[in-house]
Amino acid sequence: MASTRERALDAALALVGKQGIRALTHARVDERAGLPKGSTSNWFRTREALVAGVVAWLAESERAEFAEAETPPVDTPEEMIEALSALIALQTGPFAGRTRARYALFLEGAGDAGLLAPLLEQRRVFVEWTVALLERVGARSPEEAARALMAAADGLVLHRVTVDPDAEIRPVVERAVRSALD
């Protein structure tokens, strides 16, 4: 069973993903989590502490899920296209709220290095994973290709979670992967 702290953080993350960063208050988190009033503020005394807690929780949760995920081997460009398409479908489908929360938290942390650090660490892990996949499928400049591929994927994800949830995924990913390998 999740602790009071974990329930508060899950609720806070869902709240930010659904209503944006301005909706994040201790009282709203308590209500959304079904906790007694004041529970969230027992863990996070200030709003800044709550935001920092949500940022750390998001990064920690995603790293744990990534580590536990059973990912099929990726040895060909086609397998890479399939893997990235599936990942984007998850991030913009079942995890769309969390994805919107991540974007909101990145923007909130843009001027705060301490707040941004856990998100950047999470991104670093994903960059390393992407570079390794690109090396495995034959990219000549995997670091450069990863930057371009991730920029295209980020744009597609943002597009799907904001203005067009039904935008096609695979054609964009296929073009980006093939370009990364040229």
VOPAGU-2260 file (C-alpha; in pm, 1 decimal, decimal comma):
REM VOPAGU-2260
SITE   aa  ch    i         X         Y         Z
SITE  MET   A    0       0,0       0,0       0,0
SITE  ALA   A    1     126,2     345,1     -90,8
SITE  SER   A    2     236,8     574,0     189,2
SITE  THR   A    3      64,5     904,7     257,3
SITE  ARG   A    4     360,5    1080,7      96,4
SITE  GLU   A    5     340,2     865,9    -218,6
SITE  ARG   A    6     -36,2     916,7    -241,1
SITE  ALA   A    7      15,1    1292,2    -213,9
SITE  LEU   A    8     285,2    1289,9    -481,4
SITE  ASP   A    9      80,2    1074,7    -719,3
SITE  ALA   A   10    -215,3    1308,3    -670,7
SITE  ALA   A   11       2,4    1616,9    -718,6
SITE  LEU   A   12     147,5    1478,3   -1040,0
SITE  ALA   A   13    -199,6    1395,8   -1172,5
SITE  LEU   A   14    -322,8    1741,5   -1073,9
SITE  VAL   A   15     -40,2    1916,0   -1260,6
SITE  GLY   A   16     -95,5    1691,6   -1563,3
SITE  LYS   A   17    -465,3    1767,9   -1575,8
SITE  GLN   A   18    -491,8    2130,6   -1459,7
SITE  GLY   A   19    -140,1    2273,8   -1486,9
SITE  ILE   A   20     116,8    2396,0   -1238,2
SITE  ARG   A   21     -99,9    2682,0   -1107,7
SITE  ALA   A   22    -353,9    2430,6    -977,1
SITE  LEU   A   23     -93,2    2273,6    -749,3
SITE  THR   A   24    -186,3    2355,5    -389,9
SITE  HIS   A   25    -160,0    2153,4     -71,4
SITE  ALA   A   26    -538,2    2156,6     -24,5
SITE  ARG   A   27    -608,8    2035,9    -378,7
SITE  VAL   A   28    -353,8    1758,3    -344,4
SITE  ASP   A   29    -509,1    1645,3     -14,1
SITE  GLU   A   30    -853,7    1644,9    -174,2
SITE  ARG   A   31    -743,7    1459,3    -488,3
SITE  ALA   A   32    -552,0    1198,7    -284,3
SITE  GLY   A   33    -838,4    1152,9     -37,1
SITE  LEU   A   34    -613,4    1257,4     250,0
SITE  PRO   A   35    -706,5    1452,3     562,6
SITE  LYS   A   36    -653,9    1827,0     533,2
SITE  GLY   A   37    -296,3    1925,2     606,1
SITE  SER   A   38    -146,3    1586,7     515,5
SITE  THR   A   39      46,0    1712,5     214,1
SITE  SER   A   40     184,2    2010,7     404,2
SITE  ASN   A   41     318,6    1772,4     669,2
SITE  TRP   A   42     549,9    1632,2     400,6
SITE  PHE   A   43     604,4    1949,5     196,2
SITE  ARG   A   44     589,9    2263,7     409,7
SITE  THR   A   45     595,7    2513,9     121,9
SITE  ARG   A   46     466,7    2519,8    -233,2
SITE  GLU   A   47     827,6    2525,5    -353,9
SITE  ALA   A   48     897,3    2209,4    -155,1
SITE  LEU   A   49     586,2    2049,2    -303,3
SITE  VAL   A   50     691,2    2136,4    -659,4
SITE  ALA   A   51    1042,2    2003,0    -592,4
SITE  GLY   A   52     891,5    1685,9    -447,7
SITE  VAL   A   53     674,2    1634,9    -755,2
SITE  VAL   A   54     972,5    1686,6    -986,5
SITE  ALA   A   55    1182,2    1433,0    -795,4
SITE  TRP   A   56     888,1    1189,8    -777,1
SITE  LEU   A   57     825,5    1207,6   -1151,5
SITE  ALA   A   58    1190,8    1139,7   -1233,7
SITE  GLU   A   59    1217,9     862,2    -972,9
SITE  SER   A   60     897,7     692,9   -1089,1
SITE  GLU   A   61     991,7     704,6   -1454,9
SITE  ARG   A   62    1342,8     570,9   -1391,2
SITE  ALA   A   63    1197,1     280,9   -1193,1
SITE  GLU   A   64     945,4     201,7   -1467,8
SITE  PHE   A   65    1214,6     227,5   -1734,8
SITE  ALA   A   66    1443,1      -8,9   -1540,6
SITE  GLU   A   67    1162,2    -261,5   -1485,9
SITE  ALA   A   68    1026,0    -251,5   -1840,8
SITE  GLU   A   69    1072,0    -555,9   -2052,5
SITE  THR   A   70    1192,8    -404,1   -2374,9
SITE  PRO   A   71    1231,3    -615,4   -2684,8
SITE  PRO   A   72    1576,0    -618,8   -2841,0
SITE  VAL   A   73    1643,1    -342,4   -3090,5
SITE  ASP   A   74    1896,3    -447,5   -3350,6
SITE  THR   A   75    1752,0    -307,2   -3672,7
SITE  PRO   A   76    1615,4      28,5   -3784,2
SITE  GLU   A   77    1269,1    -126,9   -3816,2
SITE  GLU   A   78    1280,9    -250,7   -3454,5
SITE  MET   A   79    1391,1      95,4   -3345,0
SITE  ILE   A   80    1101,0     256,2   -3530,7
SITE  GLU   A   81     860,0      16,1   -3362,8
SITE  ALA   A   82    1009,2      69,7   -3015,4
SITE  LEU   A   83    1004,2     450,1   -3039,2
SITE  SER   A   84     654,9     451,3   -3188,6
SITE  ALA   A   85     529,8     235,6   -2902,0
SITE  LEU   A   86     699,6     459,7   -2646,2
SITE  ILE   A   87     544,2     773,8   -2794,3
SITE  ALA   A   88     204,0     604,2   -2805,3
SITE  LEU   A   89     233,2     530,0   -2432,2
SITE  GLN   A   90     356,6     878,9   -2341,5
SITE  THR   A   91      76,8    1045,2   -2538,5
SITE  GLY   A   92    -195,2     792,2   -2459,6
SITE  PRO   A   93    -217,2     624,9   -2119,2
SITE  PHE   A   94      56,6     850,7   -1973,9
SITE  ALA   A   95     -51,4    1176,2   -2143,5
SITE  GLY   A   96    -130,5    1343,8   -1811,3
SITE  ARG   A   97     213,2    1261,0   -1677,4
SITE  THR   A   98     369,4    1385,4   -2000,3
SITE  ARG   A   99     183,2    1717,4   -1972,3
SITE  ALA   A  100     299,3    1739,1   -1609,4
SITE  ARG   A  101     660,1    1682,5   -1719,5
SITE  TYR   A  102     636,7    1968,2   -1968,3
SITE  ALA   A  103     480,3    2196,2   -1706,1
SITE  LEU   A  104     751,9    2105,9   -1456,1
SITE  PHE   A  105    1029,6    2162,7   -1710,5
SITE  LEU   A  106     890,5    2509,9   -1774,0
SITE  GLU   A  107     851,9    2577,5   -1401,6
SITE  GLY   A  108    1210,6    2470,5   -1341,4
SITE  ALA   A  109    1360,4    2659,0   -1635,4
SITE  GLY   A  110    1505,6    2923,8   -1405,0
SITE  ASP   A  111    1579,8    2697,1   -1110,1
SITE  ALA   A  112    1877,0    2462,3   -1151,3
SITE  GLY   A  113    1792,3    2263,5    -838,3
SITE  LEU   A  114    1437,5    2202,2    -950,1
SITE  LEU   A  115    1545,4    2113,2   -1301,5
SITE  ALA   A  116    1823,7    1872,1   -1198,6
SITE  PRO   A  117    1611,1    1556,0   -1150,5
SITE  LEU   A  118    1434,4    1611,2   -1482,6
SITE  LEU   A  119    1762,5    1666,5   -1662,7
SITE  GLU   A  120    1905,6    1350,9   -1505,6
SITE  GLN   A  121    1605,1    1156,3   -1631,5
SITE  ARG   A  122    1655,6    1306,0   -1976,7
SITE  ARG   A  123    2026,7    1215,4   -1967,4
SITE  VAL   A  124    1935,7     849,5   -1909,4
SITE  PHE   A  125    1698,6     858,8   -2205,0
SITE  VAL   A  126    1960,5    1027,4   -2425,8
SITE  GLU   A  127    2211,8     753,6   -2338,2
SITE  TRP   A  128    1953,8     487,1   -2421,8
SITE  THR   A  129    1878,0     653,9   -2755,7
SITE  VAL   A  130    2247,5     691,0   -2843,2
SITE  ALA   A  131    2305,6     322,0   -2762,5
SITE  LEU   A  132    2013,9     218,7   -2986,0
SITE  LEU   A  133    2139,7     435,6   -3269,5
SITE  GLU   A  134    2488,8     284,7   -3237,1
SITE  ARG   A  135    2339,0     -62,5   -3247,0
SITE  VAL   A  136    2138,5       5,0   -3564,4
SITE  GLY   A  137    2432,9     164,3   -3745,4
SITE  ALA   A  138    2418,4     541,5   -3705,8
SITE  ARG   A  139    2747,7     703,3   -3812,0
SITE  SER   A  140    2714,3     989,2   -3560,0
SITE  PRO   A  141    2491,0     851,4   -3285,9
SITE  GLU   A  142    2516,7    1152,0   -3050,2
SITE  GLU   A  143    2424,9    1399,0   -3323,8
SITE  ALA   A  144    2154,4    1165,8   -3453,9
SITE  ALA   A  145    2010,4    1128,2   -3102,8
SITE  ARG   A  146    1971,5    1506,1   -3067,9
SITE  ALA   A  147    1784,7    1529,0   -3398,2
SITE  LEU   A  148    1573,2    1220,0   -3332,3
SITE  MET   A  149    1480,0    1334,0   -2982,0
SITE  ALA   A  150    1389,8    1681,8   -3108,2
SITE  ALA   A  151    1153,3    1526,9   -3361,6
SITE  ALA   A  152    1006,6    1293,4   -3099,8
SITE  ASP   A  153     965,0    1577,7   -2848,9
SITE  GLY   A  154     782,7    1783,3   -3110,8
SITE  LEU   A  155     551,4    1495,5   -3193,6
SITE  VAL   A  156     481,4    1424,5   -2826,8
SITE  LEU   A  157     406,1    1790,0   -2755,3
SITE  HIS   A  158     179,7    1806,3   -3060,1
SITE  ARG   A  159     -13,3    1495,5   -2954,1
SITE  VAL   A  160     -63,6    1599,5   -2589,6
SITE  THR   A  161    -173,2    1952,2   -2678,5
SITE  VAL   A  162    -345,4    1998,9   -3014,0
SITE  ASP   A  163    -381,1    1669,0   -3200,2
SITE  PRO   A  164    -401,0    1352,8   -2988,8
SITE  ASP   A  165    -465,0    1147,6   -3302,4
SITE  ALA   A  166    -163,1    1265,4   -3499,7
SITE  GLU   A  167       8,0     973,0   -3667,8
SITE  ILE   A  168     317,3     849,0   -3490,5
SITE  ARG   A  169     487,7     587,7   -3703,2
SITE  PRO   A  170     539,9     792,5   -4023,0
SITE  VAL   A  171     709,4    1071,0   -3825,4
SITE  VAL   A  172     924,5     829,5   -3626,6
SITE  GLU   A  173    1016,6     633,9   -3938,3
SITE  ARG   A  174    1127,4     948,6   -4120,5
SITE  ALA   A  175    1325,3    1069,6   -3817,2
SITE  VAL   A  176    1499,0     733,0   -3764,3
SITE  ARG   A  177    1581,9     692,4   -4133,2
SITE  SER   A  178    1720,5    1049,3   -4138,5
SITE  ALA   A  179    1928,1     975,0   -3829,6
SITE  LEU   A  180    2085,2     681,7   -4011,6
SITE  ASP   A  181    2165,4     869,1   -4337,7
